[in-house]
Amino acid sequence: MNAKLCPFLVLAAALALPGCRTTDESARYVPAAKPVAHGSTYDPRIVENAEYVAYVEQVARRRGVTVRWVNKPVKRHVDEP
């Protein structure tokens, strides 16, 4: 390695190290969920979208295509209080 290049590499490494300090407590802070009106919280359930799955499989059968779901479609369902 060229002796003139070595100090520049050391300087670049020293300047890059402070950029790695992003793991302090403020970076991991997640605010708590805020309640919605009337003291309830928005708490959806993730359920399989069975109607859509049935429709796609029905169309595929008519066309002679085999469907293999890798990630079945889902929808959010919110229970009313």
C-alpha positions as CSV (number, residue, x, y, z in Angstrom):
1,M,0.0,0.0,0.0
2,N,1.2,3.4,-0.8
3,A,2.5,5.2,2.4
4,K,0.9,8.4,1.3
5,L,-2.5,6.8,1.0
6,C,-2.5,5.2,4.5
7,P,-3.3,8.4,6.5
8,F,-6.2,9.2,4.3
9,L,-7.7,5.8,4.9
10,V,-7.3,6.1,8.6
11,L,-8.9,9.6,8.5
12,A,-11.8,8.3,6.4
13,A,-12.4,5.4,8.9
14,A,-12.2,7.8,11.9
15,L,-14.8,10.1,10.2
16,A,-17.1,7.2,9.4
17,L,-17.3,5.7,12.9
18,P,-19.5,8.4,14.5
19,G,-22.1,7.6,11.8
20,C,-22.5,4.1,13.3
21,R,-23.9,5.5,16.6
22,T,-27.6,5.1,15.9
23,T,-28.4,2.5,18.4
24,D,-29.1,4.7,21.4
25,E,-32.4,4.7,23.3
26,S,-34.0,7.4,21.1
27,A,-33.6,5.3,18.0
28,R,-35.5,2.4,19.6
29,Y,-38.3,4.5,21.1
30,V,-41.8,3.4,20.1
31,P,-44.6,5.6,21.3
32,A,-47.5,3.9,23.0
33,A,-50.8,3.5,21.0
34,K,-53.2,6.3,21.6
35,P,-56.8,5.5,22.4
36,V,-59.5,6.4,19.9
37,A,-62.8,8.0,20.8
38,H,-64.7,6.8,23.9
39,G,-61.7,5.1,25.4
40,S,-61.5,2.3,22.9
41,T,-58.5,1.4,20.8
42,Y,-58.3,0.5,17.2
43,D,-57.6,-3.2,17.3
44,P,-58.1,-4.9,13.9
45,R,-57.9,-8.6,13.4
46,I,-56.1,-9.9,10.3
47,V,-58.2,-12.6,8.7
48,E,-57.9,-14.5,5.5
49,N,-60.0,-13.0,2.6
50,A,-61.9,-16.2,1.9
51,E,-64.3,-14.6,-0.6
52,Y,-61.4,-13.4,-2.8
53,V,-59.5,-16.7,-2.5
54,A,-62.7,-18.6,-3.6
55,Y,-63.3,-16.3,-6.5
56,V,-59.7,-16.6,-7.8
57,E,-59.7,-20.4,-7.4
58,Q,-63.1,-20.7,-9.2
59,V,-61.8,-18.6,-12.2
60,A,-58.6,-20.6,-12.2
61,R,-60.5,-23.9,-12.3
62,R,-62.5,-22.7,-15.3
63,R,-59.3,-21.8,-17.1
64,G,-57.6,-25.1,-16.2
65,V,-54.9,-23.3,-14.1
66,T,-53.6,-24.6,-10.7
67,V,-53.3,-21.9,-8.1
68,R,-50.7,-22.3,-5.3
69,W,-51.0,-19.5,-2.7
70,V,-47.6,-18.4,-1.2
71,N,-49.2,-15.7,0.9
72,K,-53.0,-15.8,0.9
73,P,-54.7,-12.5,0.8
74,V,-55.8,-11.0,4.1
75,K,-58.1,-8.3,5.2
76,R,-58.5,-6.3,8.4
77,H,-61.6,-6.8,10.4
78,V,-62.5,-4.4,13.2
79,D,-64.9,-5.6,15.8
80,E,-67.5,-3.0,16.7
81,P,-68.0,-2.4,20.4
